[in-house]
Amino acid sequence: MGGQAQAGDGPVVTPGDGSRRDFRAAVLDGLSRPQKAIPSRYFYDERGSALFDRICTLDEYYPTRTEIGILEACCGEIGRMLPSETAVIEMGSGSSRKVKPLLDALKTPCAYVPVDISREHLIASARALARQYPQLTVIPVWSDFAKAFSMPALPAKSRLIFFPGSTIGNFTPEAAVSLLSGWSRHIGLGGHLIIGVDLKKDPQTLQAAYDDSAGVTAAFNLNLLARANRELGATFDLDAFRHRAVYNADEGRVEMHLVSSGEQRVCVDDQPFTFAAGESIHTENSYKYLVEEFRDLACAAGYRSLAVFTDSATLFSVHVLQVRKLRIGEAAL
Ligand SMILES: C[S@@+](CC[C@H](N)C(=O)[O-])C[C@H]1O[C@@H](n2cnc3c(N)ncnc32)[C@H](O)[C@@H]1O
């Protein structure tokens, strides 16, 4: 299949991934909890992905430009650490922009597998990348990367997972260990993981990154309710909720909420939910780490640290890790 992109043939689809049925179940369950919540992965329908791409261009949103700067500066060195004929699997690939310096630095990368929950954006991004890298086999997988999904057969001597964007921060540290250790089976013993991790810093910088002055992050957050109205026939009044982002220093995470401005009643699929004034729906956590904290987390997930790169202001980090212990089922080998 060398030299042939599969992106035009449509993605490999795994059942149970981001579908309307899953979204409905998650919203009904989340709104029934004492602290109402909707999982952040449902931000990413076609409109949500477009809004996220706009967030990445904002002055306040330092992570994207900082991580790209680190990758552009360090991918030469990273490429020399990695074997030839590697397949690159990108989890939560979004617009597949950050993988380019990595692909350029690798010795004969032989396949690229972008995995994302946002179907239309995944297909468009995979097609665009396949056009830019005509020698590369590109196989998009539309799936929830936190669930079991089948990896396509890959003509590769080795595999690496690329996980940029600090998407790992959307998981609690315990869930992050479980996610990363589960992924080791996709890349095998000795396989590599390159992961972007946002670092702890002053709360003002963090808060501004998640509550920009142009209101794009607010629109991104509110799109979750608009999506529920579009896809589930929910009755959210978007003007009756406001975006709130706050750094929770005790937990080491930025939290995003949608706060009800008054008492109200909302129906989702004919099921009523009441909101008190000031009551919120918790929509996202973004955990921040010290370099050593994340190194310890990766170690607990069965990886050894090969290198860590940061920018000069230590805003963001890119960790190069290698699987030293495989998790098969629940057992570590
Ligand atoms: C924070 S964005 C990062 C995008 C891109 N990797 C970057 O660094 O700019 C998170 C990406 O992961 C995807 N995503 C979030 N949760 C996911 C999940 N559970 N399974 C698959 N994709 C997911 C989203 O659709 C989105 O493209």
PDBQT file of the ligand as one rigid body, heavy atoms in Angstrom, charges set to zero:
ROOT
HETATM    1  C1  LIG A 401      -7.337  19.625  22.479  1.00  0.00    +0.000 C 
HETATM    2  S1  LIG A 401      -7.701  19.058  20.865  1.00  0.00    +0.000 S 
HETATM    3  C2  LIG A 401      -6.052  18.759  20.240  1.00  0.00    +0.000 C 
HETATM    4  C3  LIG A 401      -6.009  18.687  18.739  1.00  0.00    +0.000 C 
HETATM    5  C4  LIG A 401      -4.603  18.495  18.161  1.00  0.00    +0.000 C 
HETATM    6  N1  LIG A 401      -4.033  17.215  18.550  1.00  0.00    +0.000 N 
HETATM    7  C5  LIG A 401      -3.691  19.605  18.638  1.00  0.00    +0.000 C 
HETATM    8  O1  LIG A 401      -2.744  19.307  19.358  1.00  0.00    +0.000 OA
HETATM    9  O2  LIG A 401      -3.941  20.762  18.262  1.00  0.00    +0.000 OA
HETATM   10  C6  LIG A 401      -8.281  17.429  21.205  1.00  0.00    +0.000 C 
HETATM   11  C7  LIG A 401      -8.499  16.563  19.972  1.00  0.00    +0.000 C 
HETATM   12  O3  LIG A 401      -8.762  15.229  20.401  1.00  0.00    +0.000 OA
HETATM   13  C8  LIG A 401     -10.007  14.775  19.885  1.00  0.00    +0.000 C 
HETATM   14  N2  LIG A 401     -10.593  13.985  20.956  1.00  0.00    +0.000 N 
HETATM   15  C9  LIG A 401     -10.957  14.405  22.195  1.00  0.00    +0.000 A 
HETATM   16  N3  LIG A 401     -11.387  13.369  22.925  1.00  0.00    +0.000 NA
HETATM   17  C10 LIG A 401     -11.285  12.271  22.125  1.00  0.00    +0.000 A 
HETATM   18  C11 LIG A 401     -11.558  10.894  22.321  1.00  0.00    +0.000 A 
HETATM   19  N4  LIG A 401     -12.032  10.431  23.489  1.00  0.00    +0.000 N 
HETATM   20  N5  LIG A 401     -11.315  10.044  21.302  1.00  0.00    +0.000 NA
HETATM   21  C12 LIG A 401     -10.846  10.493  20.110  1.00  0.00    +0.000 A 
HETATM   22  N6  LIG A 401     -10.570  11.793  19.862  1.00  0.00    +0.000 NA
HETATM   23  C13 LIG A 401     -10.781  12.662  20.864  1.00  0.00    +0.000 A 
HETATM   24  C14 LIG A 401     -10.795  16.006  19.519  1.00  0.00    +0.000 C 
HETATM   25  O4  LIG A 401     -11.725  15.773  18.492  1.00  0.00    +0.000 OA
HETATM   26  C15 LIG A 401      -9.669  16.971  19.118  1.00  0.00    +0.000 C 
HETATM   27  O5  LIG A 401      -9.355  16.828  17.762  1.00  0.00    +0.000 OA
ENDROOT
TORSDOF 0
